[in-house]
Amino acid sequence: MIGFVELLLSGCPNSNHSDEPEVIKGYVDPDTLNTGLPIIKINTKNNQPITSKETYIPMDIQIIDPLNSGNDLELTSSNEEMQGIRGRGNSTWGHPKKPYRLKFDKKQSLFGLQKAKSWVLLANYQDPTLLMNTIAFELGQSFGLPFTNHYIHVDLVLNGVYEGSYVLTEQVQVGEGRVDIDEDDGFLVELDTYYDEEPKFKTDLYTLPVMIKSPEDLDEPAGYDFVKMAINDLEAAVKSDTFPDNEYRDLIDMDTFVDFLLINEIVGNIELMHPKSIYIYKDKDDAKISMGPLWDFDWAFGYSGSGHTYFNAPKTRSGRHAFFQRFYDDPVFRGEYKEHWNDNYSNITAILSFIDAMAVKLDKSQQANYRVWQWSDGLYYQQEIAKMKTWLTQRIMYLNEEINKY
């Protein structure tokens, strides 16, 4: 049984959670925490609070996996070996429940995943099911979309305080086990209207906001000309009056474009409209431009735009930025889109049973999480799971009819 102290509230959020409630944090006793999920315990140096997205605070970390002791880990930071934690995210950093980035002094394998120095803890504060990013990653895995992230649901205890149910996943970056491309002659970019990280540029025709994640530390601006040229050339081909009969398809990996856009459509991700959190990469030499990895699905699943209210309007096509919408003017692209939908239809419908299994797995963790952050019980969670399944069922039926018109 999970120990906790209930706090009296002067007012509770309304039943549809359309507005953010006043945050009065509840309590779960970390010493009696027993949800069945792995526990990550982090202690910062001198119990310093994490207030920055730029500065890492030294940390000690312990991982306890009740189902597989082979995943257990304990590492202590020293003066010679820096491992730390900092904040991360854009809008998500503004929520009371914070997302974090972890960095080790040496590459570490967590939960059997490829060794790396950088890892992410997603808070999923907006998401009433705690599953939206997980579902997108699961679809990416089942579709075979390259470099799709893995997901490990965990409970986080920070400086002796239970912070809630989190998802541990890979940092989106170039490297072995991540976006595994040439670090010097390939590139990874993020399209994002926050446009707040250098080096960056805006494209010539669609004014896409491009932030270059890799390569790093090249001479500005000439060192990044090969990135700008590749993306502007693709944009020019897509925008051209001769599209789609102008060999633009020779510039892209069609499978990744189709699968990336299709998965975003299945979950109704409106970040494609801005765009935000959209990754594109290219390996060296004659490699084609590809889309991925998948990232950030807080504004998907029929999100209302405020609070924790999701699962609206399942029978609508997803909005897209004009650059992405242009691909749907190509009958060859639409044909591939239809083929990929039908080839993966069993994987798409299997998400419904996947949700059932994950809801059972997360039941105790979500109860602890909502005692801290939502002051609700398991009934609310189960209602949101049911809404998600209804929304997805209706959406899959709708998209099946729409896409098969192509």
C-alpha positions in Angstrom: 0.0 0.0 0.0 1.4 3.4 -0.9 1.6 5.8 2.1 0.5 9.4 1.5 -0.9 12.5 3.3 -4.0 14.0 1.7 -4.0 17.8 1.6 -7.3 19.7 2.1 -8.1 21.9 -0.8 -10.2 25.0 -0.8 -11.3 24.2 -4.3 -10.9 21.3 -6.7 -10.6 21.3 -10.5 -13.8 20.8 -12.4 -14.6 17.4 -13.7 -13.4 18.0 -17.2 -10.0 19.4 -16.1 -10.4 22.2 -18.7 -8.6 24.7 -16.5 -5.3 24.3 -14.6 -6.1 23.8 -10.9 -4.1 25.7 -8.3 -1.1 23.6 -7.6 -0.9 22.5 -4.0 1.4 19.5 -4.1 0.4 16.3 -2.4 2.6 13.8 -0.8 3.5 10.1 -1.3 5.9 8.5 1.1 9.0 7.4 -0.9 9.9 4.8 1.8 6.7 2.9 1.2 6.6 3.4 -2.6 5.8 0.1 -4.3 4.2 0.5 -7.7 5.9 -2.3 -9.5 7.8 0.1 -11.7 11.5 0.9 -11.5 12.3 3.7 -9.1 14.9 6.3 -9.9 16.3 8.1 -6.9 18.3 11.2 -7.5 20.0 13.4 -4.9 21.6 16.6 -6.0 24.7 18.1 -4.4 23.6 19.7 -1.1 20.0 19.1 -2.2 20.1 22.0 -4.6 16.8 22.7 -6.4 16.8 22.3 -10.2 16.0 25.7 -11.5 18.0 25.9 -14.8 17.7 24.3 -18.2 21.4 25.2 -18.9 23.4 24.3 -15.8 23.8 20.8 -14.6 23.8 20.2 -10.9 25.9 17.3 -9.7 23.9 14.3 -8.7 24.0 10.8 -7.1 21.6 8.4 -8.8 20.2 5.0 -7.9 18.0 2.8 -10.0 16.0 0.0 -8.4 14.0 -2.3 -10.7 11.8 -4.7 -8.7 11.3 -7.0 -11.7 14.9 -7.2 -13.0 17.8 -6.5 -10.6 20.1 -6.6 -13.7 18.8 -3.0 -14.3 19.8 -1.8 -10.9 22.4 1.0 -10.9 24.1 3.2 -8.3 26.5 6.0 -9.3 28.0 8.8 -7.2 29.3 12.0 -8.6 32.8 13.0 -7.6 34.8 16.1 -8.2 36.7 14.4 -11.0 33.7 12.8 -12.7 30.8 15.1 -13.4 27.3 13.6 -13.7 24.3 15.9 -13.3 20.7 16.8 -13.8 19.1 20.0 -15.3 15.7 21.0 -16.5 14.6 20.6 -20.1 11.7 21.4 -22.4 10.0 24.5 -23.6 6.3 24.8 -22.6 6.7 21.7 -20.4 9.3 23.3 -18.3 6.7 25.8 -17.2 4.5 23.1 -15.7 4.7 22.3 -11.9 5.9 18.8 -12.6 9.2 19.3 -14.3 11.0 17.3 -17.1 14.7 16.7 -16.7 17.8 15.8 -18.6 20.4 13.6 -17.1 24.1 13.5 -18.1 26.7 11.0 -17.1 30.5 11.5 -17.2 30.8 8.2 -19.0 28.4 6.4 -21.4 25.9 4.3 -19.4 23.4 1.7 -20.5 20.1 2.1 -18.7 17.6 -0.7 -18.8 19.6 -2.5 -21.4 19.5 0.3 -23.9 22.5 1.5 -25.9 25.1 3.2 -23.9 25.0 7.0 -23.9 25.8 10.0 -21.7 22.5 11.9 -22.1 19.1 10.7 -21.1 15.7 12.3 -20.6 12.9 12.1 -18.0 9.6 13.1 -19.5 7.1 14.3 -16.9 3.9 13.9 -19.0 2.2 16.5 -16.8 -0.5 17.6 -19.3 -1.3 14.0 -20.3 -4.1 12.5 -18.1 -3.2 8.9 -19.4 0.7 9.2 -19.0 0.8 7.3 -22.3 0.7 9.7 -25.2 4.4 9.8 -25.9 4.6 6.1 -25.2 2.0 5.3 -27.8 3.7 7.3 -30.5 7.0 5.6 -29.7 5.3 2.2 -29.8 3.8 3.0 -33.2 7.2 4.1 -34.5 8.8 0.9 -33.2 6.0 -1.3 -34.8 6.3 0.6 -38.1 10.1 0.2 -38.1 10.7 4.0 -38.3 14.5 4.3 -37.8 15.9 5.7 -34.6 12.5 5.7 -32.7 12.9 6.2 -29.0 12.3 3.6 -26.4 10.2 4.2 -23.3 10.7 3.0 -19.7 8.0 4.0 -17.2 9.5 4.8 -13.9 8.8 6.6 -10.6 11.1 9.4 -9.7 12.2 10.3 -6.2 14.2 13.6 -6.2 16.1 14.7 -3.0 13.9 12.4 -1.0 10.6 13.6 -2.4 8.4 11.5 -4.7 7.9 13.6 -7.9 5.6 11.3 -9.8 5.4 8.9 -12.7 7.9 9.6 -15.5 9.2 8.1 -18.8 12.9 7.6 -19.2 13.9 7.8 -22.8 16.9 8.6 -25.1 18.0 12.2 -25.7 17.4 13.0 -29.4 21.0 13.4 -30.7 23.5 12.0 -33.1 25.4 9.0 -31.9 25.5 5.2 -31.7 22.1 3.9 -30.6 20.5 7.4 -31.2 20.4 9.0 -34.6 23.2 6.9 -35.9 24.6 9.0 -38.8 28.0 10.5 -39.6 28.7 13.1 -37.0 30.7 15.3 -39.4 29.2 15.0 -42.8 25.6 14.2 -41.9 23.2 16.5 -40.1 20.3 16.4 -37.6 18.0 19.5 -37.4 14.9 20.4 -35.5 12.0 22.5 -37.0 10.6 24.5 -34.1 9.0 27.9 -33.9 10.7 28.5 -30.5 13.8 29.1 -32.7 15.9 29.6 -29.6 19.1 27.5 -30.2 22.1 28.3 -32.3 23.1 27.6 -35.0 19.8 28.3 -36.7 18.4 29.6 -39.9 15.1 30.1 -41.7 14.5 28.5 -45.1 14.1 30.6 -48.2 10.6 29.8 -49.3 8.5 28.4 -46.4 10.5 30.3 -43.7 10.8 27.1 -41.8 12.6 27.6 -38.4 15.6 25.3 -38.5 17.8 24.7 -35.5 20.9 22.6 -36.3 21.6 19.9 -33.6 24.5 18.2 -35.4 27.2 18.8 -36.5 28.4 21.0 -33.6 31.0 23.7 -33.4 31.5 24.3 -37.0 32.7 27.7 -38.3 29.8 30.1 -38.7 28.2 30.6 -41.2 30.0 28.8 -44.0 30.5 25.6 -42.0 26.8 24.9 -42.1 26.2 25.8 -45.7 25.8 22.1 -46.6 22.9 21.8 -44.2 21.2 24.9 -45.4 21.7 24.0 -49.1 20.3 20.5 -48.6 17.1 21.7 -46.9 16.6 24.7 -49.2 17.0 22.5 -52.2 14.3 20.1 -51.0 12.1 23.0 -50.1 12.6 24.6 -53.6 11.7 21.2 -55.3 8.6 20.9 -53.1 7.5 24.5 -53.8 8.2 24.3 -57.5 5.5 24.7 -60.1 6.8 21.4 -61.6 6.1 19.5 -58.4 5.7 16.5 -58.2 7.2 15.7 -61.6 10.6 17.3 -60.9 12.6 14.4 -59.3 12.0 15.8 -55.7 11.5 12.1 -54.7 15.2 11.6 -55.3 16.0 13.9 -52.4 14.0 12.2 -49.7 13.7 8.8 -48.1 10.0 8.3 -48.9 9.4 5.6 -46.4 10.4 7.8 -43.4 8.4 10.7 -44.7 5.3 8.6 -45.1 5.7 6.8 -41.8 6.5 9.9 -39.8 3.6 11.9 -41.2 1.2 8.9 -40.9 2.0 8.3 -37.2 1.5 12.0 -36.5 -1.8 11.8 -38.2 -2.9 8.7 -36.3 -2.4 10.5 -33.0 -3.6 13.8 -34.3 -0.4 15.8 -33.5 -1.0 19.4 -34.3 2.7 20.3 -33.8 3.1 19.7 -37.5 1.2 23.0 -38.1 3.7 25.3 -36.4 6.0 23.3 -36.8 7.4 22.3 -33.4 9.6 19.4 -32.3 9.9 18.0 -35.8 13.3 16.3 -36.6 14.9 15.8 -39.9 18.2 14.1 -40.6 20.6 13.2 -43.5 23.6 10.9 -43.4 26.8 11.6 -45.4 27.5 11.5 -49.1 24.5 10.5 -51.3 22.1 9.7 -48.5 18.6 11.1 -48.8 16.8 13.4 -46.3 14.8 11.5 -43.8 12.2 12.4 -41.1 12.5 11.5 -37.5 12.9 10.6 -34.7 9.3 11.1 -33.4 9.1 13.5 -30.5 6.7 15.4 -28.2 3.0 14.5 -28.3 1.6 16.7 -25.6 -0.4 18.5 -28.2 -1.9 15.4 -29.9 -4.9 13.1 -29.2 -7.5 15.9 -29.7 -6.0 18.3 -27.2 -8.2 21.3 -26.4 -5.2 23.6 -25.9 -5.6 24.1 -22.2 -5.6 22.0 -19.0 -5.7 18.3 -19.3 -8.6 18.1 -21.7 -8.0 15.8 -24.7 -9.9 13.4 -27.1 -11.8 16.0 -29.1 -12.9 15.8 -32.8 -11.5 12.3 -33.7 -13.0 12.5 -37.2 -10.8 15.3 -38.6 -7.7 15.2 -40.7 -4.6 16.6 -38.9 -3.6 20.1 -39.7 -0.1 20.5 -41.2 2.3 23.3 -42.1 2.1 24.1 -45.9 5.5 22.4 -46.4 4.2 19.1 -45.2 0.8 19.5 -46.8 2.5 19.8 -50.2 3.5 16.2 -50.2 -0.1 15.1 -50.3 -0.4 16.8 -53.7 1.8 14.0 -55.0 -0.2 10.9 -56.1 2.8 8.7 -55.6 3.2 9.9 -52.0 -0.5 9.4 -51.4 -0.2 5.9 -52.9 2.6 5.1 -50.5 0.7 6.6 -47.6 -2.3 4.3 -48.4 0.0 1.3 -48.7 1.8 2.0 -45.5 -1.6 2.4 -43.7 -2.9 -0.9 -44.9 0.4 -2.7 -44.4 0.5 -1.5 -40.7 -3.2 -1.7 -40.0 -2.9 -4.6 -37.6 -0.1 -2.7 -35.7 -2.4 0.4 -35.6 -5.4 -1.4 -34.2 -3.2 -3.4 -31.8 -2.6 -0.1 -30.0 -6.0 -0.5 -28.3 -4.9 -3.7 -26.5 -1.5 -2.1 -25.8 -3.3 0.7 -24.0 -5.1 -1.8 -21.8 -1.9 -3.6 -20.9 -0.1 -0.4 -20.1 -3.0 1.0 -18.0 -2.7 -2.1 -15.8 1.0 -1.8 -15.6 0.8 1.8 -14.6 -2.2 1.5 -12.2 -0.3 1.9 -8.9 2.1 4.5 -10.3 -0.7 6.6 -11.7 -2.4 6.5 -8.4 0.7 7.8 -6.6 1.3 10.4 -9.4 -2.3 11.8 -9.1 -2.1 12.0 -5.4 0.8 14.3 -5.8 -0.3 16.3 -8.9 -4.1 15.9 -9.5 -5.6 15.0 -6.2 -7.8 12.4 -7.8 -8.2 8.6 -7.6 -7.9 5.8 -10.0 -11.4 6.3 -11.3 -10.4 9.5 -13.1 -7.5 7.7 -14.8 -9.6 4.8 -15.9 -12.1 7.3 -17.4 -9.4 9.0 -19.4 -8.1 5.6 -20.6 -11.6 4.8 -21.8 -11.9 8.2 -23.5 -8.5 7.6 -25.2 -9.6 4.2 -26.5 -12.9 5.5 -27.8 -11.2 8.4 -29.5 -8.6 6.2 -31.2 -11.2 3.6 -32.2 -13.3 6.3 -33.9 -10.2 7.9 -35.4 -8.9 4.7 -36.9 -12.2 3.9 -38.5 -12.4 7.4 -39.9 -8.8 7.4 -41.2 -9.2 4.0 -42.7 -12.0 5.3 -44.9 -10.3 8.6 -45.7 -6.9 7.1 -46.6 -8.3 4.3 -48.7 -9.9 6.9 -50.9 -6.5 7.7 -52.2 
